[in-house]
Amino acid sequence: MDLGNDTRISEFLLLGFSEDPELQPILFGLFLSMHLITVLGNLLIILASVSDSHLHSPMYFFLSNLSFADICFVSTTVPQMLNVQTWSKVISYTGCITQMDFFLLFVGLDNFLLTVMAYDRFVAICHPLRYAVIMNPRLCAFLVLVSWILSVLNSLLQSLMVLRLTFCTDLEIPHFFCELNQIIHLACSDTFLNDVVMYLAVMLLGGGCLTGILYSYSKIVSSVRAISSAQGKCKAFSTCASHLLVVSLFYCTCLGVYLSSATHSSHSSATASVMYTVVTPMLNPFIYSLRNKDIKRALKRLFRRMQ
């Protein structure tokens, strides 16, 4: 490893969770299982949404895109975590920047897609008679495309800002992946501009999306309260219960990581990060399939065709 005051360093060292060799096989088995469950579960959601004509609607179009983003999300970080079994915690400089770039891309994409899905539920409940007209295929494709473009631009901007930094001798990252904030703190050059850009992106993109979600659900609650029958209210709430649970998991775990990094050690932050980087993408398929009769029926038909 080049220890000089030079940006052309060769590698970083990911410290991960524990140095205890007895825990390495356990961590390997745990993360491998979670990765396989996440990929398989989200892949089934995509296959069911694509193959079943009953699921060719905006809600399931956005859900299949979210599942694809979750597969890519976990595939960005977990494979590096599986190196605990081979004791290889070293990641190249290029590999680290690439991992950080893709991580930011897919976490941003998750964020935007959840916002788009909240808007979809808002239109479905507040404007049911105009739903098919408003949420037409062209608008759905446009919303997904904009989500991709904004995510790519943000990840490229943050990565380019990191490339301008100078790194010295302390190249140990107290995390299991190349997290933006951790990399910035390793730099021995001025990081003020990086911090400003990073926090502005969090406020504008994260805060803006959360505000949009909260606004959508405030309108949904107002519309549901105006429904006279209890059965109608339950049906309206059930259509957005799964999405609301996924949103709560995503934002609560992200907030937990932020509070953990601010008040506890970096290792505590790494442990908390597992919740939104691994656990939440793994739970999403179960949340949507267990509470959704249409997906259950589509999965049964898919399994019958596969036999």
C-alpha positions in Angstrom: 0.0 0.0 0.0 1.4 3.4 -0.9 1.7 5.4 2.3 2.7 8.7 0.6 0.7 11.9 0.5 -0.7 11.0 -2.9 -4.2 10.4 -4.3 -2.9 7.5 -6.3 -3.2 5.0 -3.5 -3.6 1.4 -4.4 -6.1 0.0 -1.8 -8.2 0.5 1.3 -8.7 -1.9 4.2 -12.3 -2.6 5.2 -12.3 -3.5 8.9 -15.8 -5.0 8.8 -17.5 -6.1 12.0 -15.2 -8.3 14.0 -11.6 -9.5 14.0 -12.5 -12.7 15.9 -11.7 -15.7 13.6 -14.4 -17.8 15.2 -17.1 -15.4 14.0 -15.9 -15.3 10.4 -17.7 -18.5 9.3 -20.9 -17.4 11.1 -20.8 -14.0 9.4 -20.1 -15.6 6.1 -23.1 -18.0 6.4 -25.4 -15.3 7.7 -24.7 -12.8 4.9 -24.6 -15.4 2.2 -28.1 -16.7 3.2 -29.5 -13.1 3.4 -28.0 -12.3 0.0 -29.5 -15.4 -1.6 -32.9 -14.8 0.0 -32.9 -11.2 -1.2 -32.0 -12.0 -4.8 -34.4 -14.9 -5.0 -37.3 -13.1 -3.4 -37.0 -10.0 -5.5 -36.4 -12.0 -8.6 -39.7 -13.8 -8.0 -41.5 -10.5 -7.7 -40.1 -9.4 -11.0 -40.9 -12.7 -12.8 -44.5 -12.6 -11.3 -45.0 -9.0 -12.4 -43.7 -9.6 -15.9 -45.3 -13.0 -16.6 -48.8 -12.4 -15.2 -51.1 -10.1 -17.2 -53.1 -9.4 -14.1 -50.1 -7.5 -12.6 -49.5 -5.3 -15.7 -50.4 -2.1 -13.8 -48.4 0.9 -12.7 -48.2 -0.3 -9.1 -46.5 -3.6 -10.0 -44.4 -1.9 -12.7 -42.9 0.3 -10.0 -42.6 -2.7 -7.6 -40.7 -4.7 -10.2 -38.3 -1.8 -10.7 -37.9 -1.5 -6.9 -37.1 -5.2 -6.7 -34.5 -4.9 -9.4 -32.9 -1.9 -7.6 -32.9 -4.0 -4.4 -31.1 -6.9 -6.1 -28.4 -4.5 -7.4 -28.3 -2.7 -4.0 -27.4 -5.8 -2.0 -25.1 -7.1 -4.8 -23.0 -3.9 -4.5 -22.0 -4.5 -0.8 -22.7 -8.1 0.2 -20.1 -9.9 -2.1 -17.3 -7.8 -0.5 -18.7 -8.8 2.9 -18.4 -12.4 2.0 -14.6 -12.1 1.8 -14.6 -12.5 5.6 -14.4 -16.2 5.0 -11.1 -15.7 3.0 -9.7 -13.1 5.3 -9.5 -10.7 2.4 -10.6 -7.3 3.6 -8.5 -5.3 1.2 -10.3 -3.5 -1.6 -8.5 -1.6 -4.4 -8.9 2.2 -4.7 -10.7 1.8 -8.0 -12.9 -0.9 -6.6 -13.7 1.2 -3.6 -14.7 4.2 -5.6 -16.8 2.0 -8.0 -18.6 0.3 -5.1 -19.3 3.7 -3.5 -20.7 5.0 -6.8 -23.0 2.1 -7.4 -24.1 2.1 -3.8 -25.1 5.7 -4.0 -26.9 5.0 -7.3 -29.1 2.2 -6.0 -29.8 3.7 -2.6 -30.9 6.9 -4.4 -32.9 4.9 -6.9 -34.7 3.1 -4.0 -35.4 6.5 -2.5 -36.9 7.9 -5.7 -38.9 4.8 -6.5 -40.5 4.8 -3.1 -41.6 8.4 -3.7 -43.0 7.5 -7.1 -44.9 4.6 -5.6 -46.3 7.0 -2.9 -47.6 9.2 -5.7 -49.1 6.2 -7.5 -51.0 5.3 -4.3 -52.1 9.0 -3.9 -53.6 9.0 -7.5 -55.2 5.6 -7.0 -57.0 6.6 -3.8 -57.6 10.3 -4.3 -58.5 10.2 -8.0 -59.7 6.6 -8.7 -61.8 7.5 -11.7 -58.9 9.3 -13.4 -56.2 6.8 -12.3 -55.8 5.0 -15.7 -55.6 8.4 -17.5 -53.1 10.0 -15.1 -50.9 6.9 -14.5 -50.6 6.1 -18.2 -47.6 3.9 -19.4 -45.8 7.0 -20.8 -45.9 8.8 -17.4 -44.8 5.6 -15.5 -41.8 5.1 -17.8 -41.0 8.8 -17.5 -41.0 8.7 -13.7 -38.7 5.7 -13.6 -36.4 7.3 -16.2 -36.2 10.5 -14.1 -35.4 8.4 -11.0 -32.5 6.7 -12.8 -31.2 10.0 -14.2 -31.2 11.8 -10.8 -29.6 8.8 -9.1 -26.9 8.5 -11.7 -26.1 12.2 -11.6 -25.9 12.3 -7.8 -23.7 9.2 -7.6 -21.4 10.6 -10.3 -21.2 14.0 -8.6 -20.3 12.4 -5.2 -17.7 10.1 -6.8 -16.0 12.9 -8.7 -15.9 15.0 -5.5 -14.0 12.1 -3.8 -11.6 11.7 -6.7 -10.3 15.2 -6.0 -9.3 14.3 -2.4 -5.8 13.5 -1.2 -5.3 10.4 1.0 -2.4 9.8 3.4 -1.5 6.9 5.6 -4.7 6.1 7.5 -6.6 4.0 4.9 -8.6 1.8 7.2 -12.3 2.1 6.7 -14.2 1.0 9.9 -17.1 -0.4 7.8 -18.0 -3.4 5.7 -18.2 -1.4 2.4 -16.9 1.9 1.0 -19.3 4.3 2.5 -19.1 7.9 1.3 -18.8 9.6 4.7 -16.2 7.2 5.9 -14.0 7.7 2.8 -14.3 11.5 3.1 -13.1 11.4 6.7 -10.0 9.4 5.7 -8.8 12.3 3.5 -5.9 14.5 4.7 -6.9 17.3 2.3 -9.7 19.9 2.8 -13.1 18.1 2.8 -15.3 21.1 3.4 -16.7 21.2 -0.2 -17.3 17.4 -0.1 -19.2 17.8 3.2 -21.3 20.6 1.8 -22.2 18.7 -1.4 -22.9 15.5 0.5 -25.2 17.1 3.1 -26.9 19.2 0.4 -27.6 16.1 -1.6 -29.1 14.4 1.5 -31.3 17.4 2.3 -32.5 18.0 -1.3 -32.9 14.4 -2.5 -33.6 12.5 0.8 -35.5 15.3 2.4 -37.4 16.2 -0.8 -38.5 12.6 -1.4 -39.6 12.2 2.2 -41.6 15.4 2.1 -43.3 14.1 -1.1 -44.1 10.8 0.5 -45.5 12.5 3.6 -47.6 14.9 1.5 -49.0 12.1 -0.5 -50.0 10.2 2.6 -51.5 13.3 4.2 -53.8 13.6 1.1 -54.5 9.8 1.2 -55.5 10.0 4.9 -57.8 13.0 4.2 -59.5 11.1 1.3 -59.9 7.9 3.4 -61.5 9.8 6.2 -64.1 11.1 3.8 -65.1 7.5 2.9 -68.4 6.7 4.8 -68.1 2.9 5.0 -65.7 1.1 7.3 -65.1 -1.5 4.6 -64.2 1.1 2.1 -61.7 2.6 4.5 -60.1 -0.7 5.2 -59.8 -1.5 1.5 -58.2 1.9 0.8 -55.7 1.6 3.6 -54.8 -2.0 2.6 -53.7 -0.9 -0.9 -51.0 1.2 0.6 -50.1 -0.7 3.8 -47.3 -2.6 2.3 -45.7 0.4 0.7 -46.0 2.4 4.0 -44.3 -0.4 5.9 -41.4 -0.5 3.4 -41.1 3.3 3.5 -41.0 3.2 7.3 -38.3 0.5 7.3 -36.2 2.3 4.8 -36.3 5.8 6.4 -36.2 4.6 10.0 -33.2 2.4 9.4 -31.4 5.2 7.5 -32.2 7.6 10.4 -30.9 5.0 12.8 -27.6 4.8 10.9 -27.3 8.6 11.0 -28.0 8.8 14.8 -25.6 5.8 15.4 -22.8 7.4 13.5 -23.3 10.7 15.3 -23.5 9.3 18.8 -21.6 6.0 18.7 -18.5 4.4 17.2 -18.0 3.7 13.6 -18.4 0.0 14.3 -21.9 0.7 15.7 -22.7 2.6 12.6 -21.5 -0.4 10.4 -23.7 -2.7 12.4 -26.7 -0.4 12.0 -26.1 0.0 8.3 -26.8 -3.7 7.8 -30.5 -2.9 8.5 -31.0 -0.7 5.4 -28.3 -2.3 3.1 -29.2 -5.9 3.7 -32.2 -6.5 5.9 -34.7 -4.1 4.3 -34.1 -5.3 0.7 -34.5 -8.9 2.0 -37.8 -8.1 3.8 -39.4 -6.1 0.9 -40.5 -9.2 -1.1 -42.1 -10.8 1.9 -43.9 -7.6 2.9 -45.4 -7.2 -0.6 -46.2 -10.8 -1.2 -47.6 -11.8 2.2 -50.1 -8.9 2.2 -51.0 -9.0 -1.5 -53.5 -11.6 -2.8 -52.7 -10.7 -6.5 -49.0 -11.4 -6.0 -49.8 -14.6 -4.1 -52.0 -15.8 -7.0 -49.4 -14.8 -9.6 -46.6 -16.6 -7.7 -48.8 -19.8 -7.5 -49.4 -19.6 -11.3 -45.7 -19.0 -11.9 -44.7 -22.0 -9.8 -47.2 -24.2 -11.6 -45.7 -23.2 -15.0 -42.2 -23.9 -13.7 -43.1 -27.5 -12.6 
